[in-house]
Amino acid sequence: MKKNKFFLILFLSFFSFFNISSSAAPPSDDEIANKLIYMGIINGYEDGSLRLDNTITRGEIVTVLTRILHPNDISISKLPFLDIEDHWAKKSICQIESLKIINGFEDGTFKPNNPITNTETIALLSRIVKKEHLLDSSVEWPYNYLNLGASLGFYELPVDSHNATRREVFHLIFLALDMKL
């Protein structure tokens, strides 16, 4: 009986050691992309590439968010933004806007073809994971969201606001998914 307990403890110790050591290393960019593809969240381009070093547009990220959130179909009687009427992501933009996750600009536009910044991505994801209440109201945009992103483990400070790459956005989405969207 003692021998069996010894081997059981040895086995569990061995298993937990390898489990911890294998989870200690963060997943690679390719592993993250493959998981998001498997989950149906992202797609590659027609040529099969992901172009991880390219920027991602505001319209593209909203489309990705609809694959995560699966919002209800809505009837589009009035467009929330002036510049999306003929845009390929119009339906996704309207769905995500109805959830109050995205904002437009003061001029009434959404600018769906513009690259999204890392700060805008953090803002979207903080609304999705319901962490926006943690914003420091004494700090102005974009630093309030950059600080929030750092506190959520998205970034290490200091970080600047810049156009986000697909790699960066996919990594942030992966981290947000781990927070249980």
N, C-alpha and C positions, 0 to 999 in steps of 0.2 A: 504494500500500500504506500509506504514512504517513497519507494522507488517511482511509483506512478505519479505521485505529487511532485517529486523532483523533476521528472521529465515534463510534466505539464507546465510547471513554473518556468523551466528552461525554454520550452517551446514558446510560451507566451512572451517571455522576455525577448527571445530571438525575433519573434514576429513583430512585437511593438518597436524594437530597435529599427528594423527595416522599414516599418510603416512610418515612423517618425523621420528617418533619414530620407526616405523617398519624397515625403511631403515638405521637407525643409527647403528644398530648392524650388524657387518659383517656376511656374511653367514657362516654356519658351514662347516666343511670338507665334511660331508655327503651331504649337500645341493649343494655344488660346484660339487661334483662327480655326483650327480643325474642330475644336469643341463647339465654337459658335456656328460653324457650318453644319455640324451634326445636329445641333439643336434647331436648325432652320432659321437662325437669326440673321446670318449674313450669307451672301452669295458671292461668287467670283464673277469676273467679267467673262465675256463670251469666249475668250481665249484660255479660260481656266485660271488666270492669274488673279491675285488679290490686290496687287499694287499697293502694298502696305506703306510705302513711303510717300504715296500721293496724299494730298489733302482730301477731306471728305466734305461734301456740301451740306448745307442746312437741310435741303430736301432729302438727301440720301440718309442722313441720320434719323430724320423723322420716319422714314420708311422702315428703318431698322427697329425703331421703337415700337412701331405697330406690330412687328413680328414678336416682340417681347410681351407687349401688353394685351394684344388681341382685343382692341376696343370694339365696341358695338358699331355696326354700320349706322351711319347717321344720314339723314336726308340733308342735302346741301341746298338750302333755300337762299342763304345769303353767305357769300364768301367772307371769311374773317380778315382776309388780307387782299389788298388791291392788285397784287402782282402774281397771283397763282391761278388765275382763270384757265390758262392754257398749259399749265405746268403738269408734267407727267406724275408728280407726287401730290397733286391737289387733294385727292381723297385722304391720303395719309396725313397731310398737313391739317386738314379739317378735323379728322378724328383726334389727333393728338392735341390740337388747340381746344377741342371741346372738353378735354380732360384737364385743361389749364396747366399743361406742362410746358408749352412753348409760348413765347411772346414775340410780337412783331416789333417793328421800329416805330418811332414817333410819327413818321410820315404815312403810317398805315400799311406798310409793306412788310413782307417776310424775308425777301431776298433769298429764295430757295436755291439759287445757283451759286451763292457766295460760299466760300469755305467757312466751316464752323470753327470757332476758336476752342482751345482747351477750356477756357473759362465758361463759355456758353455750354459746353458739354457737361462740365461739373454742375452748372445750374440745372440743366435738364435732369441729370441723374440724381441730384439731391432732392428734386421734387418727386421723382419716381420712388426713391427709397424713403421718402418722407423724413428727410433730415434738414430741410430748409429752416426749420425753427432754431437750428443751432447756429445760424448766421450771426455774426457780430454786427449789431446795428450801428455801432460807432465807426465802422469801417466802410468805405465806399466801394462801389463797383470799380474794377473787377477784383480788388484785393479781398473783399469779403468772401467771395466764392473761392478764390485761390487758397485763402486760409482754411475755409471749410473743407476743400479738397484735401489739404494736407492733414487736417484733423481726422478725416475719414480714411486716411491711408492711401489716397489716390496719388499724392505727390509728396516729395520732400521739399521743404522750403529751403532757399528761396526759389520761386518759380515765376516766370513771366507769362503774360497772356500772349498767345501766338496761335496762328492757324494750326489746327491739330491734324496730324496725319491719321490715316486709316489705322495704322498700327497702334497709335496712342489711343484713339477712340475705342478700338476693339478691346484694348487692355483695360480701359476705364469701365467699359460695359461688363467685362468679365469680373472685375472687382465688385461692381454693383450687384451683379447676379449672385455673387457670393454673400452679399448682405441680405439676401432673400427679398428680391423685388416683390 
